[in-house]
Amino acid sequence: MPISTPVHIFIVEDNAWYGELLEYRLSQNPDHHIRRFTTVQACLDNLGDKPDLITLDFSLPDGQGDQVLRLIKERHPEVAVIVISGQEDVRTAISLLHQGAYDYLVKDDETLDRLWNSVGNVQKQLQLRRENEQLRAQIGQKYDPQRAILGESQQIKHLFALIDKAGRANISVSLSGETGTGKELVAKAIHFRSERRDRPFVAVNVAAIPGELLESELFGHEKGAFTGAVNRRIGRFEEANKGTIFLDEISELDLSLQAKLLRVLQEREVVRVGSNAPIAFDARLMVATHRNLEQEVREGRFREDLYYRLLGLPIMLPPLRERGADILLLANSFLQDFCRQNSMVACTLSDQAQALLLQYNFPGNVRELKAVMELAAVLAEGEVIQPQDLSLRGERPQGVALADSGADESLRHQTAAIVQRYLQAYNGNILQVAARLQIGKSTIYRMLQNKEITLS
Ligand SMILES: Nc1ncnc2c1ncn2[C@@H]1O[C@H](COP(=O)(O)OP(=O)(O)OP(=O)(O)O)[C@@H](O)[C@H]1O
C-alpha cells in the first residue's frame, strides 16, 4: 500500500550547504513538507506549528543537541527528532536516545540514505497513528448517545442529560428497566463519553454464566485451581482495568459471590481463584437489572451493604410503550437499517401499521420492536408494511406457522416464529440466524429439540 501520509519536517542546520542537501534529498517525496531553520531559537519559535519530525544538527550556534532536544520534547513531546552529528560518539548517541531522540546519525557518505529510511519509518508510524485516531473517532461516534440511542421523547432527553453527567463523573452507575429497554446500550454510551473511553468496556451477563464458573470468569484463576483449570486465566475484572466493567443481571449473583464482590469493591483488589495474591484494579463498575433490587434486598436475596455500594447514580430506563412517538421513530430507523444492510428497497409503514405499533405494549421493548420490524420487512408483499406483517403479541403475521399456543403463549411463540422465518430465509443456517438475531445458537438448538421450530 503506497504511503501518502503528509509529514511536516523542520530541518535545523546552520550549515547552509548541508541544510540544502538534506532538503533536496527529503523533498524527493512529495508527502514531505519541509521548512528550514538555521538556529535553535527559530526552530523553537515555530514549534507551535506542530511538525511531525525535526532533523537537528547536534552543534548549533545557539545550543547543543541534548539541551535542544530536551526543550523541544518539553514543548512538543510527540515530535520525532533525528539528531545529526558531525562526530560519532556512542555515549552521546545513547544518552540522546534515552532522552527520546528518534534516531542518531553521523554525517558521512551514507547519512542521506539512512535519513531517508528513518524518515520513512516515522511516516509509517504516523500513518498507523492517524488510522488509529480515525478508528477511535469512529468508535466514539458509534457510541455517541446522541447517535446510537434514538429517541426524542422527554424521557429520552432526560436520559441523555443523565448520560452526560455520568460520563463526566467517575461514580458507579446502576441501570434498571425492563428487558430490551437499552440498559447495555446506555452503559456503553456512558463509557464512551467518559475519560475511560480508550480503555476496555467489558460486559458480563451474570445470568448467562453457570454459577460454578462465575467466580473464575469474574476474577480469574490460577493454573490447577480446580479440575479443568489447565492454564492461568485472568478474569473480566482484570481485563477491564482502567476501563469499565458492566455486570448485567446483577440480581442473579448468588449470596456467596455477592460477599466476594463486596470485598473486591471495598479493597479495590481482586484475588484469582486458587491464589492468595491480591491484584489491584481500577475499573468503573456499572450494573444493570430488570428486577427491583430494593425489593430483592427486602426479601433477603440481595445484600443491603452491596446494594448501597452499587447504587451510585441510578438510571431508570422507561419501557418502550411509554415513549410515545419514539416507537415510530425507532421502527422507521430499524426498517431503514435492515433494508440497507440487506440491499432491499426501503420499506415504509402504512397508517394502520403505525397505529397498531402505537397501541401495542411491547413486553420485549426496543429489542422486540427491532425483531418485529426486521421480520416485517421480510414478510411485506410490497414496499409498504401492513398490520398483518407485524408479528405482535396475539397478532400473527400471515404465513408464519406458530406452535400451539397455551396460556403463556406470546413472547416465546413470537420468538419461535421469528427464528423459524429467519431459518427459512437463511436456508437453515443456524449460525447465521443466531448471529443475525443476536441470540445464542444453543437457544435455536433448544427450540428445535422442543419442536418449537423445524429445519425443513
Ligand atoms: N433508544 C434506542 N435507540 C436505538 N436502539 C436501541 C435503543 N434502546 C435499545 N436499543 C437496541 O435494542 C436492543 C436491546 O438493547 P440492550 O441490549 O441495551 O437492552 P437491555 O436493557 O440491556 O436488555 P436486557 O435486559 O435483556 O439485557 C439492542 O439491539 C439495542 O441496540
The ligand as a Tripos MOL2 file, in Angstrom:
@<TRIPOS>MOLECULE
LIG
   31    33     1     0     0
SMALL
NO_CHARGES

@<TRIPOS>ATOM
      1 N1        -33.0620    4.1020   22.2620 N.pl3     1 LIG1
      2 C1        -32.5430    3.1680   21.4510 C.ar      1 LIG1
      3 N2        -32.1790    3.5050   20.1980 N.ar      1 LIG1
      4 C2        -31.7040    2.5770   19.3470 C.ar      1 LIG1
      5 N3        -31.5450    1.2820   19.6640 N.ar      1 LIG1
      6 C3        -31.8820    0.8840   20.8990 C.ar      1 LIG1
      7 C4        -32.3820    1.8040   21.8610 C.ar      1 LIG1
      8 N4        -32.6120    1.1360   23.0070 N.ar      1 LIG1
      9 C5        -32.2620   -0.1300   22.7680 C.ar      1 LIG1
     10 N5        -31.8310   -0.3010   21.5110 N.ar      1 LIG1
     11 C6        -31.4310   -1.5810   20.8770 C.3       1 LIG1
     12 O1        -32.2680   -2.5930   21.4430 O.3       1 LIG1
     13 C7        -31.5380   -3.7950   21.6910 C.3       1 LIG1
     14 C8        -31.6010   -4.1410   23.1680 C.3       1 LIG1
     15 O2        -30.8550   -3.1800   23.9120 O.3       1 LIG1
     16 P1        -29.9640   -3.6000   25.1810 P.3       1 LIG1
     17 O3        -29.3080   -4.9330   24.9680 O.co2     1 LIG1
     18 O4        -29.1010   -2.4520   25.5330 O.co2     1 LIG1
     19 O5        -31.1310   -3.7900   26.2510 O.3       1 LIG1
     20 P2        -31.0510   -4.2860   27.7710 P.3       1 LIG1
     21 O6        -31.9770   -3.4380   28.5290 O.co2     1 LIG1
     22 O7        -29.6110   -4.3290   28.2080 O.co2     1 LIG1
     23 O8        -31.6310   -5.7550   27.6360 O.3       1 LIG1
     24 P3        -31.5360   -6.9890   28.7100 P.3       1 LIG1
     25 O9        -32.1950   -6.5400   29.9790 O.co2     1 LIG1
     26 O10       -32.3250   -8.0770   28.0400 O.co2     1 LIG1
     27 O11       -30.0860   -7.3050   28.8680 O.co2     1 LIG1
     28 C9        -30.1330   -3.5470   21.1900 C.3       1 LIG1
     29 O12       -30.0700   -4.0010   19.8510 O.3       1 LIG1
     30 C10       -30.0120   -2.0260   21.2410 C.3       1 LIG1
     31 O13       -29.0670   -1.5560   20.2940 O.3       1 LIG1
@<TRIPOS>BOND
     1     1     2 1
     2     2     3 ar
     3     2     7 ar
     4     3     4 ar
     5     4     5 ar
     6     5     6 ar
     7     6     7 ar
     8     6    10 ar
     9     7     8 ar
    10     8     9 ar
    11     9    10 ar
    12    10    11 1
    13    11    12 1
    14    11    30 1
    15    12    13 1
    16    13    14 1
    17    13    28 1
    18    14    15 1
    19    15    16 1
    20    16    17 2
    21    16    18 1
    22    16    19 1
    23    19    20 1
    24    20    21 2
    25    20    22 1
    26    20    23 1
    27    23    24 1
    28    24    25 2
    29    24    26 1
    30    24    27 1
    31    28    29 1
    32    28    30 1
    33    30    31 1
@<TRIPOS>SUBSTRUCTURE
     1 LIG1         1 GROUP 0 **** ****
